[in-house]
Amino acid sequence: MPKDYLTSLPAELFDYICQLVHAYDPKTRSSSDQYLGSISKAFLPFARQRVFPRLYIRDERKAEKAVIVLAASPEAAACVASLTLSLTEDALSTQKIKASVLNQAISNLTRVKKLSVTGAGRFAKALLSPRKAGLLPSLEDLTISGRFEGWADPLAPSFYRNLGRYSRLAKLSLDIQSKPEGRSQRAKAVERIAMPWSFWLLMLSGQGIDNPTASALAASLGSTALSLHGPIGTITTMSDRLRDLPRSVIQLVLAQPISMKEDISATLKTCPWVIALSLEAGFDCSAILRSLSRSLPRLAQLDLQPNRTFTTEDILAVLEGPAKISSLQLLGVHEPDWGDYELWPEPDELIPVIEVAERENVKLRGEWAELAIKRKKAHDARLEAEREKEQEKRREISRAAAASAAEW
């Protein structure tokens, strides 16, 4: 064991030093920060827990070293709660990392909750097809982004038969950056995959999602929520993607290129069981909002990203009047897309929405709604202060009049 000044300190004192030093965080990195990774005693358990909770690796050589360390040190691997790899498609190939080392690294990640892999096709495939039960026992959120090279149809349910071996998996996100190599066909029968009770969300994006097996995969996994993000340059509409939507899906999160401005009202009428809808870019939201009460009669949750296709009046229409959604309980108004900031109303103009929502007992959420609520509170406080000031003036006049009458 190497000797230096820190190594000679009592463990309790070194632990105190660890508490005073920042653990490295890529999101908040600053040249003035002191990082725990530079401390020589970081191999101690209590130091590892502060160094390794989140790993973000973009360099292939560093990724190879990390895999070797994770395979060789179960103690270090057990400290990792979030692992993100952003690499080329051929990274971590068989020529560079042995299968036994890769499998051991995966086996040692017993506490990782969030795992995101971009590229590294071999590693990604191993994660999507776990070889045995009990692997990644804490995994809740799995994101895979890549070209899925060699996959005839990346959304074919047969590739995901073993996902149920992740006992706590809740979310699966697939960003398929290439079109299918084979010919996709609609499944004649749904292959049921035994997923854990915790699983609820399937997120699909990229060039590869525009094939008939997308709905089949959602049905096979039993997803209650489905997120579809249409890629730039596609001619496939969201209405096409929502065709044959499985009845297990009761929540929809939809987005596509802004230029499309699609009205999906007619398609939504074919899935009246949906109770939650999130609309981001790429839709004619004014037309959709005005018909939602008829399209989705059970809708309880609606989330909107403000854009140039609808106004405050369109939001008010779902809260009151003939187009009111009587079942609505939660309304989200989130931050506008950067390209629509100048064209969409300021949060102050949402104050009427706040007032009507309070009257109709509809809860609000989202960045734009929260700003509007703060502006309304500030506005109400100013009005209250002005009323109090006016009442005080009247009281002073009354006291002066009473004093004058007493003198007479």
N, C-alpha and C positions, 0 to 999 in steps of 0.2 A: 504494500500500500504506500503511495507517495506521501511524503511528509512535507508540510508547510505550516505556516502560522495558523491558518484556519483549521487544519486537521488536528492541531494540538489543543484547540479549544474544547471545553466541555460541550457535549451534544446539546444541552439545554441552551447554552449561549449561542451556538451556531443556529439553532432553531429560531431564536429571537432575531438574529441577523436576517434569516430568511423572510421573516414577517415584515421586515423593513425594506425589502428589495422587491421590485416589481417582477412578476413572472412575465415572460415575453408574450405579447399579444399583437399579432399582425395588424389588427384593426386600429390600435392606439399607439403604434410604435412612434417613438420620438427620440431624437439624438440625445436629449437630456435625461432620459430614463436610465435607471440602473437595473440591469437584467440579471435574474437569478442564474441564467445559464453560464455566467462567468465565474460562479463560485465553485471552488475546487471540490467541495464536499457534496456536490449535487447527486452523488450516487447513493446517499443515505435515503432511506424510505421516505422520511417526512419532507426531504428536499425534492425527491422525484415527484411527489404528489403535486407540488407547485410548478414544476418544470413541464411535465408531460400531459396535463389535462387536455390540451388542444394541440394537435399537430397539423400543420399546413405545409405541404411539400410540393414544390413546383420543379425541382431539379431532379433529373433521372438518377444521377449518381447518389444524391442524398437519399432518394427513395429506396435505392438498393441497399444502402447502409442501414436505413431505418428498418426495412424488412428483416435484415439479418439480426439487428439488435432485438426486435420484437420476438423473433423466433428463439433467440438465445437467452433472453431474460424475461421469464414470465412475470417477475416482480415489476419491471418497468412497463411491460405491456398492460398490466392490470391497472396502471395509473391513467391510461389513455381513455378519455371519455368522448372525444371527438377527433376523427381522423379525416383529413381532406387531401387527396392526391390530384394534382392537375398536371398531367404528363402527355407525351405523345402516344399514339395508338399502339406502337410496338414496344413500349417500355415494359420492363419486368418480364422479358421474354424468357423462354426456356434456356437460351444460351447464356443468360446472365444470372438468373435465379433458379435454383433447383426446385422441383415440385415439392419435395419434402420440406424445404425451408419455407416456401410460400404457405403451405398447409399448416405448418407449425405456428407461423406468425398469426394466421387467422385464428387458430385454436387458442392462442394466448390472449387475444383481445376480449377478455371476459367482461369488461366493464364499459366497452365502447357503446355509446347510445346513438351517436350520429356518425354515419360513414358516407363520404362523398368521393366518387372516383370519376375523373375525366380522363379519357384515353385508357392506357394500360389494359388493353382488351383482354389479355389472359387473366389478369387479376379480377377484372369486372365479371368475366364469365364464371370464375370460381365463386364469386360472391352471390351471383344469381342462381347458381346450382350447388348449394351446399352439399358436401359429400356425406355428411352424417348428422344425426340429431344432436342437439346440445351445443352447436357452434354459436358464437356471438350471442350468449344468453341475455344480454342487456340491450341488444340492438333494437331501436325504435324507428329510426329514420334512415332509409337507404336511398342514395341518389347515384344513378349511373348515367354518364354522358359519354357518347362516343359513336363510332361508325358502325359498330356491331358487324365487323367484317367476317364473312363466312357464314352468317346467319341468313338462311333463305327468307325467313319472315321473323324479324325480331320481336313481334308481338304475338307469335303463336303460343297459346297457353301451355303447350307441351314443354317449352323451355323453362317454365316456372313451377313445375310440379313439386319441387322440393323446398320452395320458399317457406312453406309452413313449418319447416324445421327451426326457423327463427321464432322462438316462443313469445317474444314481446313486440314483434314488428307491427308498426302502426301505419307507416307511410312508405310508399314506393314511388320514386320519381325516375322516369326514363326519358332521356333526351337523345333521340335517335337522329344522328346527323347525316345519315345517308338513306337513300330510297331502298326498299327491299330488293334483294337480288333475284328472288324467285317471284312467282305469281301467287298473290294472296287471294284466297277465296273465303266466302262467308262460311262459318262453321255450321254444319247441319245439326249438330247436337253440342250442347255446352258441356265441357269437361270440368267437373267440379274439383277444385283444389282445396284441400283442408287447411285453411289459414287459421292463425291464432285468433282468439276472440278480440284482441286489441286492434286488429287491422281494420282500417276504414277508408284510407285515401290512396287513390292511384292517380299520379300526375304524368301526363304524356305531352311531349313537345318534340319539335324537330321535323325534318323531312320525312321520317319514316312512319309518322303516325297516321298518314292518310291512306289507310288500307282497311279492308273490311274486318280484320281480326281485332281491331282496337276494342270494339264493343264486346267481342267474345272474351277478350282477356279480362275486362272489367267484370263480366258475368262469372267467369271461372274463379276469379279471386274473391268474389262476393263483396266488391267495394261498395260502400254506402255513399262515398263521395268520389267524383270524377272531375279532374282538372284537365282541360284541353287547351293547349296554346298553339295556334296555327302558325306555321313558319312563313317568313317573307318569301314572296315569289310563287306561292302555291295558287292553283286555280280551284282547289277544293274548298267548298264553303262549310261553315259550321253546321248548317242544316244537313249536309251530307254526313258529317261526322256523328251527328246525333241520331242518325237513322238506326233503328233497332236498339235504342238505349235500353239496357237491362233494367228490370223493375227493382233490382236491389239498389240502384243508384237513386238516392233521394236528394243529393246535394250536387250542384253543378258550378264549376268555376271556369269561365270561358273568356278567351282572349285571342285576338288575331290581328294582322296588320291594320293600322288605322285607316288606310285607304279603302277598305272593303265596305264599311258602313252598311252591314247586312241587317235586314229585318228578319228575325227568326221567330216571329210571333206564331206563324202557322206551324212551325216545327214544335214549339213548346206545347201547343195544344195536344200533341200526340203523347205527351208524358205528364199528365195532370197530377201524378203522384209526387212530383218533385216538391220539396218543402223549403229548399234553400237555393238561392241563385245569386251568383256573383258575376257582374258584367264589367269587363275592363275595356280595352280598346277594340275597335273594329266593328261596332254595331250602330244601327240607327236606334239609339236608346229611347228617343221620344216616342216613336211608334210602338216599341216594345213595352214601355212603361204604361202607355195608355190602354193596352190590351191585356196586361198581366192578370187582372182580376178574372178575366174569362179564360186565359190560357192555363194559369196555374192557380186554381181556386183554393188550394191548401197551403199556399206560400206563407211561411212564417218568418223567413229571414231573407233580406234583400241587401246586397252590397253593390255599391256603384263607385266607379272611378270617373269623376267629372271630366267631361270632354265637350267638344263643340256641337255634339249631336243632341243635346238636351239642355233644358233650363231649370231654374228653380220651380217654375210653374208645373213642369212635368213631374217633379218630385212631389209637389203638393197634391197632384192628381191621384197618386197612389194612397194618400193619407185621408183625403176627403173628396166628396163629390161622387158622381156616377161611376167613375173608374176606381173607386177606393178598394183596396185589398183588405177585406174585413178580417182575414186571419193573420195579418202582418203583426209581428211582435218585436222584430229587431230590424233597424234600418242603418246601414253603414254608408257613410259618405267619406271616401278616402281622398288622399292627396291627388290632385290632377296630374295627368301626364305632363312632362316638362314642356311639350309643344303646345299645350292648351292653357298654360297659366294665364296668358294675357287675354284669352278669349272667354274664360269662364268667370262667373261672378266671384267677388271677394267673399270671405266667410260672413261678413256683415249681412250680405243679401240672403243668407240662409236662416236668418233669425226668424222669419215667418214659418219656416219648416220646423224650427225648434219649438215654437209656440204651439203649432198644430199637433206635433208629435206628443208633446206633454199632455195636451187635451185628449188625444186618442189613445193614450197609454202605450205608445210605441217607444221602445228604448233606442237611443242613438249611440253610434260608435264611429270610429274613424278619425283620421287627422283633421280633415276639413270640418267635420261635425264638432269635434272637440274645440277647435278654434272658434267656431260660431257660438258654441255654448259660453266660452270665455268672454267673447265680445258682448253677448246678450247680458251676462252677469254684470259686466262693466257698465253697459248701457242702463240696466235697471238700477245699479248703484248710483249712477249720476242722476237719474230721474228722482230716486228716493232722496238724495241729498238736496236737490232743487226743491222738492216738495217740503222737506223739513225746513229749509231756509225760508221758504214762503210762509209756512205756518208760524215760524218764529217772528217774522215781521208782523204778521197779523196779531200775534200775542202781545208784541211790544206796543202796537197801536191801541189794543184793548186796554193794556195797563196804563198807558198815557191818558186815554180817555177817562178811565176810572179815577185816576189821580186828579184830573182837572175837575171832574164832577164833585169830588170830595171837597176841593177848595171852595167851590161855590156854596 
